[in-house]
């Protein structure tokens, strides 16, 4: 009795490179869909790099969306760096949106440092905001310190707001002292308010409160010194 040949979707999901190639050579449509999924979506999710490359060589639709998610978005979510690189090498849209979220945002949310770095180096919009969050706010909210540091090394708006909250407000409210320290060093404004409250008023941690108060006092001191200097210059 002959063994039944697997479908393209089965072969892709299991990472069976030879079977995938055989099915394609036999005329299988690489862009056929199952509940919105294509073979490339599945290969990107499962992390099968060789299968991804075979599908791309055979003209798989690289930017096809499944409920908003492209293969690049899925690979970024799963942290499959080599697949992210391969898709970008084949001209995948780096800022493709899934309900306004981009591959960068989902990678930052999941804490995939290397994927975040790759996407940034390929031109991803670091200040993109979905329904209210930026990559920085996703990284802060999920306590991904190294990703926060990475994002701060690139040109971004450290004071961008998420439904009224800045990154430092989120970090203070969630008692993330190391992240608060990094944001302060990056120039985050501690005087910004949401619903009448600053980051100082949102935190319950005394060490964070003290750090933010010192930052606030230093800024005021610098401001008054500058004003005093300007006043003396005018008198002359």
matplotlib code that plots the C-alpha trace (Angstrom):
import matplotlib.pyplot as plt

x = [0.0, 1.4, 1.9, -0.4, 1.6, 1.4, -0.3, 1.9, 0.7, 1.6, 5.0, 5.7, 4.5, 6.8, 9.7, 10.1, 12.3, 12.4, 8.6, 8.0, 10.2, 8.7, 5.1, 6.0, 7.8, 4.5, 2.5, 1.4, 0.3, 2.6, 0.0, -3.0, -4.8, -6.2, -8.3, -6.3, -2.9, -0.4, 2.5, 4.8, 2.9, 3.2, 6.9, 7.6, 5.8, 7.4, 10.9, 11.7, 14.3, 15.0, 11.3, 10.8, 13.6, 12.2, 8.7, 10.3, 12.2, 8.9, 7.2, 5.3, 3.4, 5.8, 3.4, 0.2, -1.8, -3.7, -6.0, -3.5, -0.3, 2.3, 5.0, 7.5, 5.2, 4.8, 8.5, 9.2, 6.6, 8.2, 11.8, 13.0, 15.9, 17.3, 13.8, 13.3, 16.6, 15.6, 12.2, 13.7, 16.3, 13.4, 11.9, 9.2, 7.6, 9.4, 6.5, 3.6, 0.7, -1.4, -4.2, -1.7, 1.0, 4.2, 6.9, 9.0, 6.3, 5.5, 9.2, 9.7, 6.7, 8.0, 11.5, 13.3, 16.4, 18.2, 15.0, 14.4, 17.9, 17.6, 14.4, 15.8, 18.8, 16.5, 14.7, 11.7, 9.9, 11.0, 8.3, 5.4, 2.3, -0.5, -3.7, -1.6, 1.7, 5.2, 8.0, 9.5, 6.3, 5.8, 9.3, 8.9, 5.5, 6.8, 10.0, 12.5, 15.4, 17.9, 15.4, 14.7, 18.4, 18.7, 15.8, 17.3, 20.5, 18.5, 16.8, 13.4, 11.0, 11.5, 8.5, 6.0, 2.6, 0.6, -3.0, -1.5, 1.3, 4.9, 7.4, 8.7, 5.2, 4.7, 8.1, 7.4, 3.9, 5.2, 8.1, 10.7, 13.7, 16.4, 14.2, 13.4, 17.1, 17.8, 14.9, 16.1, 19.6, 18.0, 16.3, 12.7, 10.6, 9.5, 7.1, 4.8, 1.3, -1.6, -4.9, -3.1, -0.3, 3.4, 5.7, 6.7, 3.0, 2.4, 5.2, 4.9, 8.7, 10.6, 13.9, 12.2, 10.4, 13.7, 15.5, 12.7, 12.6, 16.3, 16.0, 13.2, 15.2, 18.3, 16.2, 14.7, 18.1, 19.5, 16.6, 17.0, 20.8, 20.2, 17.7, 20.1, 22.8, 20.6, 19.5, 23.1, 23.9, 21.1, 22.3, 25.7]
y = [0.0, 3.3, 6.1, 9.1, 12.1, 15.0, 18.3, 21.3, 22.8, 19.6, 19.4, 23.1, 22.9, 19.9, 21.5, 18.6, 20.4, 17.6, 17.0, 20.8, 20.9, 17.8, 19.1, 22.4, 20.7, 18.7, 21.8, 22.7, 26.3, 28.1, 30.8, 28.5, 29.5, 27.6, 29.8, 32.8, 31.2, 30.6, 28.2, 31.1, 32.2, 28.7, 28.4, 31.8, 30.9, 27.5, 28.8, 26.7, 28.9, 26.5, 26.1, 29.9, 30.3, 27.6, 29.3, 32.7, 31.2, 29.9, 33.4, 33.1, 36.3, 37.8, 40.5, 38.5, 39.3, 36.9, 38.9, 41.7, 39.6, 39.3, 36.5, 39.2, 40.2, 36.5, 35.8, 39.0, 37.9, 34.5, 35.8, 34.0, 36.3, 34.4, 34.3, 38.0, 38.7, 36.4, 38.1, 41.6, 40.5, 39.6, 43.0, 42.4, 45.6, 46.4, 48.5, 46.4, 47.0, 44.5, 46.5, 49.4, 47.3, 46.7, 44.0, 46.3, 46.9, 43.2, 42.3, 44.9, 43.7, 40.1, 41.2, 39.9, 42.0, 40.8, 41.1, 44.6, 45.6, 44.0, 45.8, 49.1, 48.7, 48.0, 51.3, 50.4, 53.5, 53.6, 56.2, 54.4, 54.2, 51.7, 52.2, 54.1, 52.4, 52.8, 50.2, 51.9, 51.7, 48.1, 47.3, 49.3, 47.8, 44.3, 45.0, 44.3, 46.4, 45.5, 46.3, 49.6, 50.4, 49.4, 51.6, 54.6, 54.2, 55.0, 58.3, 58.2, 60.4, 59.4, 61.4, 60.0, 59.4, 56.2, 57.2, 60.1, 58.1, 58.6, 55.7, 57.1, 57.2, 53.6, 52.6, 54.5, 53.2, 49.6, 50.1, 49.4, 51.2, 50.2, 51.3, 54.6, 55.2, 54.6, 56.9, 59.6, 59.4, 59.6, 62.9, 61.8, 64.6, 63.9, 66.9, 65.5, 64.8, 62.4, 62.8, 65.4, 63.1, 63.0, 60.0, 61.0, 60.8, 57.5, 55.5, 53.8, 53.1, 55.6, 55.1, 55.9, 58.8, 60.2, 59.7, 61.5, 64.3, 64.8, 65.0, 67.5, 69.7, 69.6, 70.7, 73.6, 74.6, 74.6, 76.7, 79.3, 79.5, 80.1, 82.8, 84.5, 84.4, 85.9, 88.7, 89.6, 89.7, 92.1, 94.4, 94.7]
z = [0.0, -1.1, 1.5, 0.8, -0.3, 2.1, 1.1, 0.6, 3.9, 5.8, 4.2, 4.9, 8.5, 9.2, 7.4, 4.9, 2.4, -0.2, -0.1, -0.5, -3.5, -5.0, -4.6, -6.2, -9.1, -9.5, -9.9, -6.3, -6.1, -3.6, -3.1, -2.3, 0.9, 3.9, 6.2, 5.0, 5.5, 2.7, 2.8, 3.4, 6.5, 7.9, 7.1, 8.7, 11.8, 12.2, 11.6, 8.5, 6.7, 3.8, 3.1, 3.2, 0.6, -1.7, -1.6, -2.3, -5.2, -6.6, -6.4, -3.1, -2.3, 0.2, 1.4, 1.6, 4.7, 6.9, 9.1, 8.7, 9.4, 6.7, 6.8, 8.0, 10.8, 11.9, 11.7, 13.7, 16.3, 16.6, 16.8, 13.7, 12.8, 9.7, 8.2, 8.9, 7.1, 4.1, 3.7, 3.8, 1.3, -1.0, -0.5, 2.1, 3.3, 6.5, 7.9, 6.8, 9.2, 11.1, 12.7, 12.6, 14.4, 12.4, 12.6, 14.7, 17.3, 17.7, 17.9, 20.6, 22.5, 22.5, 23.4, 20.3, 20.5, 17.3, 15.3, 16.5, 15.6, 12.1, 11.4, 12.5, 10.4, 7.4, 7.9, 10.1, 11.4, 15.1, 16.0, 14.4, 16.7, 16.4, 18.4, 20.9, 21.5, 20.0, 19.9, 23.0, 25.0, 24.1, 25.2, 28.4, 29.3, 28.9, 30.9, 28.0, 29.3, 26.6, 23.8, 25.5, 25.5, 21.9, 20.8, 22.8, 20.8, 17.6, 16.8, 18.4, 20.3, 23.9, 25.0, 22.5, 24.2, 24.5, 25.2, 27.2, 28.9, 28.0, 28.3, 31.6, 33.0, 32.1, 33.6, 36.8, 37.2, 36.8, 39.2, 36.5, 38.1, 35.6, 32.6, 34.4, 34.8, 31.1, 30.1, 32.4, 30.8, 27.4, 28.3, 29.1, 30.5, 34.1, 34.2, 31.5, 32.8, 32.0, 33.8, 36.0, 37.1, 36.4, 36.5, 40.1, 41.2, 39.4, 41.0, 44.4, 44.6, 46.7, 44.9, 41.6, 43.1, 44.4, 41.0, 39.2, 41.8, 41.4, 37.6, 38.0, 40.4, 38.2, 35.2, 37.1, 38.4, 34.9, 33.7, 36.4, 35.9, 32.2, 32.9, 35.4, 32.8, 30.2, 32.6, 33.4, 29.7, 29.0, 31.8, 30.2]

ax = plt.figure().add_subplot(projection="3d")
ax.plot(x, y, z, "-o")
ax.set_aspect("equal")
plt.show()
